[in-house]
Amino acid sequence: MWQRAARVLRRLPQVVQFVLVGGAAATTHLLTVALWVGLAQVPPLIANVLAFFTSFGVSYGGHAWLTFADAHARGWRAALRYFLVASVSFAANELLYALALRWLPWHYLASLLAVLLLVAVGTFISAKFWAFRAAGAA
């Protein structure tokens, strides 16, 4: 069953794969923030940092295995590059999230979702053309 699902997922367009993996990582991120804030009373910006590290594993694994699998860019080099991309994306995320929390009258999770979607575009471009670029590719 898993092999069949994997074959179906691998036939999808790359952007759709990115959205699916990103959606799983974003869901992990949102749920982690909600749990830290709701159960442990951690401030949202701190919970967001904790959620970044939790969702990174989902994001890297999904993109290495599915979205950018054709590049065969895996291992420490790709992981480090993707961590740098994700860290820069997260810095933008945290800045925009802080601004949204300060200036928008939205629920903290709605603000976070909007920021995650906005930052995802830059993450895709950076991941595709740098982090998961195969070694030796121009």
N, C-alpha and C positions, 0 to 999 in steps of 0.2 A: 504494500500500500504506500509506504513512504517513497519507494523508488518511483512509483507511478506519479505521485504528487511532485517529486523532484523533476521528473521529465516534463510535466506540464508547466511548472514554474520556469524552467530553463528555456521554454519555447516562447515565453512572453517577451514583449519588447523591453529593452534595458530600462527605460524610464519607468515602466510599470513595476519591474523588479525593484528598482530603487524606492519607489513609493511604498511597496509592500514591506520591504525591509525597514525603511524609514518609519513606516507606520507602526511596525512592531517595536522598534526602538523608542519611538515617541510615546507609544502606549506604556511601555516599561517606564519611561521617564516620568510621564504624568502620574502613573499609579504610585511610583516611588515617592514623588513629591507629596502626593495626597496622603500617603501613609505616614511619612515623616511629620508633616504638618498636623494631620488629624490625630494621630496616635501619640506622637512624642512632643507635640507643640513646638517643633523646630521652626524657626522663622523661614518663610518661603525662599528667600535668596540662599540661605544655607542648605535647605532641603534640595534646592536646584543643583547645587554643587555635588551633593551626595548622589543625586539621581544621575548626573552626568557619568560618573564612574560605573554605576550599575548598568546604564543603557549602552555604554561604549562596547561592552562585550557582545551585546545583541547586535549592535550596528556593524562592528567589524566582522564578526562571524558571518552574518547574513550577506554582507557585501562581498567578502572574500569567497564565500561558498556559492553565491548566486549572482548577484548583480555584475560583478567584475570578474567572474570566474574564468572567462575566456582569455583574459590577460595573463593568467597563471602567475599572478603577482601575489604570493602568499609568504608567510614566514615573518621574521623579525623586521626585515626591511620595509615590507608593505605595512606591517602593524605599526611601526614607528612613524612612517609617513602619514598613515591614516590617523594616528593619535595626534600628530601635529595639526592636521586638517581639522580634526574634531575639536582640538583645544582652541584653535583660532575661532572656529565656528561657535564654540561654547562661550568664548570671551564676548563675541558679538551678541550671543544669546543672553548672557548675564547682563550686559549693559542695556540692551533693549528691554529686557524683562524688568530691570530696575526702573527704567524710565516709564514703562507701561504701568507698573505698580504705583508709581508716584503720580502719574498724570491721567491715567484712564480710570473711569469709574467701573471697571469690569471686575468680575470675580478673578482671583489670582490664577485659577486654572485656565480660564478663557484667555487671559493675557499670555500665559505661557504657551498655549496652543498656537496663538497667532504668531508669536515670536518664533516658535519651532518651525512653522511653515515658511516663514520669511527667510530664515537662515538656511533652510534645506537646499535652496537653489544654488547658493555658493558652495555648499558642501558637495553637491553632485558634481559640479564642474571641477572642483579641486581634486576630488577623489578619482574621477574618471581620467583626467589628464595629467595627474601627478602621483597621487598616493598608490593607485593600483596600476600604474603604467608598468608594463613588463620591463625587467632589467634589460638594458640594451636597446629599448625602443626609442626612436627619435622623438 
